[in-house]
Every structure is written in C-alpha cells, then in structure tokens.
Amino acid sequence: MNASKPRLRLTPIVSATLLALNIVGAILYDWRTSLAWVTPADRELNSNGAAPFVWFAAALPIVVVFFLLNVSWGTLLIWRRDWRSGRSWLMLLPVWLVAIAIDFYHH
C-alpha cells in the first residue's frame, strides 16, 4: 500500500488568485502611502515634516505581509519545480514596480 502524502499543487486558479491578491495589495499600498504624498501647495514650501514617518507607518505592514507571501509562494514554486506557475509569480515584478513608481512620483 502506497501511503504517500498528498502533494500541494499550485493550480492556475491558485496562482491567479495570488496574483490578484498582489494587485489588490499594490492598490492598498498606494492608497495607504498616499497619506504622505506632498500636495501641490506643499511642494513650494519644501517641507517634509512628519511625511517620512507617516509613509513608513503606512507602508510597513503591507510590505511585510506581501513580502512574506511572495517569498513563500516563490519558495514553493522552486521547491515543487512548478515553472508554469512561476510565470504568474514573475508578473509580480511589474505590478509592484508600477505601485512603487506611482508612490515615488508623488514624493
């Protein structure tokens, strides 16, 4: 009798769900970090005030959660050698780069 453990598979639905969750996370990141964005009126003053602290407090929880999620997902892909699902994981790069570019544009 073969008593092998069931293998955890990353189906295309799971990969698409994780990618969609990351898109929501990137939108959430921009929404939360928008609290520290400089308004056009404040640009003339060259004042930072507490903006870096507000940005850090807003961004840190989101960055930590999605970093851990994505590292776990990538590790599982490598461990299972699931290269087809790896394409979805690679789509995370443009998603987060666009979110970060939007955030940096407003600083």
C-alpha positions in Angstrom: 0.0 0.0 0.0 1.4 3.4 -1.0 1.0 5.8 1.8 2.4 8.9 0.1 1.5 12.3 1.3 -0.8 14.4 -0.9 1.3 17.0 -2.8 0.3 20.6 -2.6 -0.1 21.8 -6.1 -0.3 25.3 -7.3 -3.1 25.2 -9.9 -3.6 28.1 -12.3 -6.5 29.2 -10.2 -4.3 29.5 -7.1 -1.7 31.4 -9.0 -4.2 33.7 -10.5 -5.7 34.3 -7.0 -2.3 35.1 -5.6 -1.6 37.5 -8.4 -5.0 39.2 -8.0 -4.3 39.4 -4.3 -1.0 41.1 -5.1 -2.7 43.6 -7.4 -5.1 44.4 -4.5 -2.1 44.7 -2.2 -0.4 47.1 -4.6 -3.5 49.3 -4.8 -3.7 49.2 -1.0 -0.1 50.2 -0.8 -0.7 53.2 -2.9 -3.8 54.2 -1.0 -2.1 53.9 2.4 1.1 55.7 1.3 -1.0 58.5 -0.3 -1.3 59.8 3.3 2.3 61.1 3.0 2.1 62.4 -0.5 3.1 66.0 -1.0 0.2 68.3 -2.1 0.9 70.8 -4.9 0.7 73.7 -2.3 3.3 72.0 -0.1 5.7 71.5 -2.9 6.5 75.2 -2.8 7.4 75.1 0.9 9.9 72.3 0.6 8.7 71.0 3.9 8.9 67.3 4.8 7.5 67.4 8.3 6.5 64.0 9.5 5.8 62.7 6.0 8.6 60.0 6.1 7.3 58.7 9.4 3.7 58.6 8.1 4.9 56.8 4.9 6.8 54.2 6.9 3.9 53.5 9.3 1.5 53.2 6.4 3.7 51.1 4.1 5.5 48.8 6.5 2.6 46.4 7.3 1.6 46.0 3.7 5.2 45.5 2.5 5.9 42.9 5.2 2.8 40.9 4.6 3.2 40.8 0.8 7.0 40.2 1.0 6.4 37.1 3.2 3.5 35.9 1.0 5.5 36.3 -2.2 8.7 34.7 -0.8 6.7 31.8 0.4 5.0 31.5 -3.0 8.3 31.7 -4.8 9.9 29.2 -2.5 7.1 26.7 -3.0 7.4 27.2 -6.8 11.1 26.4 -6.7 10.7 23.5 -4.2 7.9 22.0 -6.4 9.7 22.9 -9.7 6.4 24.3 -10.9 7.8 26.5 -13.7 4.5 27.2 -15.4 3.1 28.8 -12.3 6.3 30.7 -12.0 5.2 32.9 -14.8 2.4 34.3 -12.6 4.9 34.9 -9.9 7.1 36.8 -12.3 4.1 39.1 -13.1 4.5 40.4 -9.5 7.5 42.5 -10.6 5.7 44.9 -12.9 2.7 45.1 -10.5 4.8 46.2 -7.6 7.1 48.4 -9.8 4.1 50.3 -11.0 2.8 50.8 -7.5 6.2 52.0 -6.3 6.6 54.3 -9.3 3.2 55.9 -8.6 4.2 56.4 -4.9 7.6 57.9 -5.8 6.1 60.2 -8.4 4.1 61.9 -5.6 7.0 62.5 -3.3 
